[in-house]
């Protein structure tokens, strides 16, 4: 069978209020989300689900399915993003977080890193003023204040573009109109990152509509000052869940998630009752999970003045080597503090 995936871009354009629309015909929003990210193999999706989505989008089932097209990741050299939920080139990424979890620091770091690349960043300011954006938006190559200004700017630019904006433009429908105009102009070189400064996205099933990548931040990691506080279980990407990444990365991610999931369960026991309540057979799992969690912290260039730690960039290939070493016990002799905010093990 050909490699197939859901045409998320078409679905996003055709069905603005996808959550409500899906519920109205008996399709669970979670099912739609999992199909969009690839957690549910499209080949195993129920026919009635695909027919229902095609009906909502006013298209045929064939139009809703993309065959044989490969997704590509944008390597950020931020370990936890590249490993657990890679940024999809040309796709849409949503940041799910409450205020204070560090989402703006992640965005600032991304814009800083993209300045060293061939990508151009465009930041469309939210409809209302947010003082917390001071010092962040200035890192963008271009700042716009309206949808019309944004369309003009994007039309002027060539090459690959990272477009960042706020959820308010989704709610108004303006972002969908912009995306339709960009498609009509055959501008497929735009990668979109969406955020919500209110934090309401955490309580919604599909706050941004269908996404290629979800970066969900974790209150527990943030409260323990383990940044970037990207949730290693709930953050995901259609690249990882699909067929577009090498098998080694896929397997290591599965192993890492399994270890971290069990570590989190054991940690809840340790927090209440202490380490002595963990069975001896689980001590190795707990210790390696703790090391792996610490490893995925990373000093950012934009935070050097605050953290007094030199920013680190870690390639995807090095991250895979490091994770494999931790999973296989080759870092068991290292203390957790030695792994935190270290960059790579090399």
DAGISUL-V774597 format. One record per backbone hydrogen bond with DSSP energy under -0.5 kcal/mol. CO is the residue of the C=O (numbers start at 1). NH is the residue of the N-H. If there is no record, write none. Layout:
{{CO;NH} {CO;NH}}
//
This chain:
{{3;68} {5;66} {6;8} {7;11} {8;12} {9;13} {10;14} {11;15} {15;18} {16;18} {17;21} {18;22} {19;23} {20;24} {21;25} {22;25} {22;27} {23;26} {26;28} {28;31} {28;32} {29;33} {30;34} {31;35} {32;36} {33;37} {34;38} {34;39} {34;40} {39;41} {41;44} {42;45} {46;49} {46;50} {47;51} {48;52} {49;53} {50;54} {51;55} {52;56} {53;57} {54;58} {54;59} {55;58} {60;64} {61;65} {62;65} {64;7} {66;5} {68;70} {72;89} {73;75} {74;76} {74;87} {77;79} {77;314} {78;82} {79;83} {80;84} {80;85} {81;85} {87;74} {87;89} {88;91} {91;192} {92;212} {92;213} {93;194} {94;96} {94;215} {95;97} {96;217} {98;101} {101;229} {102;106} {103;107} {104;108} {105;109} {106;110} {107;111} {108;112} {109;113} {110;114} {111;115} {112;115} {113;116} {114;117} {120;162} {121;141} {121;142} {122;124} {122;164} {123;125} {123;144} {130;133} {131;134} {133;136} {133;137} {136;139} {137;140} {142;123} {144;125} {146;150} {147;151} {148;152} {149;153} {150;154} {151;155} {152;156} {153;157} {160;120} {161;163} {161;191} {162;122} {162;164} {163;193} {164;124} {165;195} {166;169} {167;170} {167;171} {168;172} {169;175} {170;173} {173;177} {174;178} {175;179} {176;180} {177;181} {178;182} {179;183} {180;184} {181;185} {182;187} {183;186} {186;188} {189;161} {189;191} {190;192} {191;163} {192;93} {193;165} {194;95} {195;167} {196;199} {199;202} {200;203} {201;204} {206;209} {212;238} {213;94} {214;216} {214;236} {215;96} {215;217} {216;231} {217;219} {218;222} {219;223} {220;224} {221;226} {222;225} {225;227} {227;298} {228;230} {229;218} {231;235} {236;214} {237;241} {238;242} {239;244} {246;250} {247;251} {248;252} {249;253} {250;254} {251;255} {252;256} {253;257} {254;258} {255;259} {256;260} {257;261} {258;262} {259;263} {260;264} {261;265} {262;266} {263;267} {264;268} {265;269} {266;270} {267;271} {268;272} {269;273} {269;274} {270;274} {274;277} {275;278} {279;282} {279;283} {280;283} {282;286} {283;287} {284;288} {285;289} {286;290} {287;291} {288;292} {289;293} {290;294} {291;295} {292;296} {294;297} {294;341} {299;312} {300;303} {301;304} {303;306} {303;307} {304;308} {315;319} {316;320} {317;321} {318;322} {319;323} {320;324} {321;325} {322;326} {323;327} {324;328} {325;330} {325;331} {326;329} {329;332} {331;334} {335;338} {335;339} {336;339} {336;340} {339;342} {342;344}}
//
